[in-house]
Amino acid sequence: MKVNGQCYCGKISLKAEVSENMMMACHCKDCQIFSGAPFRAVAVASAENVEIKGEAKEYVKVADSGNKRIQAFCGDCGTQLYATDLEKTMFNIRAGFLEQHHQIVPKKHIFGSSTAAWLADIDEQAWVTAGPKSEPLKS
């Protein structure tokens, strides 16, 4: 699947070809902290299938395991772009900024032991079309 997107301010863009079998949602504590959300949806691509225009800011995160991963984001608007190994061979592309984000359906949820408990009942919660006072979303 071909994907593309750009950061919020438009200074960094990315194109890639990703495998639909390699789409995941990560529920680890690090992803929760970095994203400010209960999980991050990612599409995995090998380096030869990724094209990045613009200069991403990089932060090297060291996991509890000792594993080092580059976390890349726009230094101006803060949009999270990807995580990669130090050699930049595989990219976990953050689905939220991709134009095809609705098609990035996780095939696997990882680090389920640290998932937010309320996600189990998400389909039973109130959903509205836009802001808090908008109309209920019809399924």
C-alpha positions in Angstrom: 0.0 0.0 0.0 1.4 3.4 -0.9 1.0 6.1 1.7 1.9 9.8 2.0 1.6 12.7 4.3 3.1 15.8 5.7 3.5 17.4 9.1 1.0 19.9 10.3 3.1 22.9 9.2 4.0 21.3 5.9 7.8 21.5 6.2 8.3 17.7 6.2 6.7 15.2 3.9 6.9 11.4 3.6 6.0 8.8 1.0 6.3 5.1 1.5 5.1 1.7 0.5 4.0 -0.3 3.5 2.7 -3.8 4.0 -0.8 -4.1 5.2 0.3 -7.1 7.3 2.7 -4.9 9.2 0.3 -2.3 10.6 0.3 -2.3 14.4 -1.0 -0.3 17.4 1.6 0.1 20.2 0.2 0.5 23.7 3.6 0.7 25.5 4.1 3.4 28.1 6.7 5.1 26.0 4.3 5.5 23.1 1.6 6.8 25.5 4.0 9.4 26.8 5.4 10.5 23.5 2.0 10.7 21.8 -0.1 12.0 24.7 -2.6 9.3 23.6 -3.5 5.8 24.8 -1.6 4.2 21.8 0.1 4.9 18.5 -0.9 3.3 15.2 2.1 2.6 12.9 2.7 1.2 9.5 6.1 -0.5 9.0 8.3 0.1 6.0 11.8 -0.8 5.0 14.2 2.1 4.3 14.3 1.5 0.5 10.5 2.1 0.5 10.6 5.4 2.3 11.2 8.9 0.9 11.4 11.8 3.3 11.6 15.5 2.2 12.6 18.0 4.9 14.7 17.7 8.0 13.2 15.9 11.0 14.3 16.5 14.5 15.5 13.3 16.1 15.5 12.0 19.7 17.2 8.7 20.6 15.1 6.9 23.2 16.5 4.1 25.3 13.9 1.5 26.3 13.9 -0.4 29.5 15.4 -3.3 27.5 18.3 -1.1 26.5 17.1 -1.0 22.9 17.8 2.4 21.2 15.3 3.9 18.8 15.2 7.2 16.9 12.0 9.1 17.4 11.5 11.6 14.6 9.2 14.6 14.6 8.9 18.1 13.1 11.0 20.5 15.1 8.6 23.3 14.3 5.0 21.9 14.7 5.8 18.8 16.7 4.1 16.3 14.4 5.4 12.8 15.2 6.6 11.2 12.0 8.3 7.8 12.6 10.6 5.7 14.8 13.5 3.8 13.4 16.6 1.8 14.4 19.9 3.6 14.7 20.9 2.3 11.2 17.6 3.5 9.7 16.8 0.2 8.1 13.1 -0.1 9.2 10.6 2.7 9.8 7.6 2.6 12.1 5.6 5.4 10.3 3.1 7.2 12.6 -0.3 6.7 10.9 -1.9 9.9 12.2 -0.3 12.3 9.7 -0.7 10.0 6.7 -3.5 10.9 4.2 -4.4 7.2 4.3 -4.7 7.0 8.1 -8.3 5.6 7.8 -6.9 2.7 5.9 -4.1 1.9 8.4 -5.9 -0.9 10.3 -3.7 -2.5 13.0 -3.3 -6.3 12.4 -1.7 -6.6 15.8 -1.8 -4.7 19.1 1.5 -4.8 21.0 2.3 -4.1 24.7 -1.3 -5.0 25.6 -0.3 -5.3 29.2 -0.1 -1.5 29.5 -3.2 -0.6 27.5 -5.7 1.8 28.8 -8.4 -0.2 30.5 -11.2 2.0 29.0 -10.3 0.9 25.4 -12.0 -2.5 26.1 -15.4 -0.7 26.1 -14.8 1.9 23.5 -17.7 0.8 21.3 -20.1 1.4 24.2 -19.0 5.0 24.9 -20.8 8.1 23.5 -19.6 9.2 20.1 -20.5 12.6 18.5 -19.8 13.9 15.0 -17.4 16.8 16.0 -17.0 18.8 19.2 -18.4 17.9 22.6 -21.8 19.5 21.9 -22.3 18.2 18.4 -24.8 15.6 17.2 -24.5 11.9 18.1 -22.5 9.9 15.6 -24.8 7.5 13.8 -23.3 4.1 13.2 
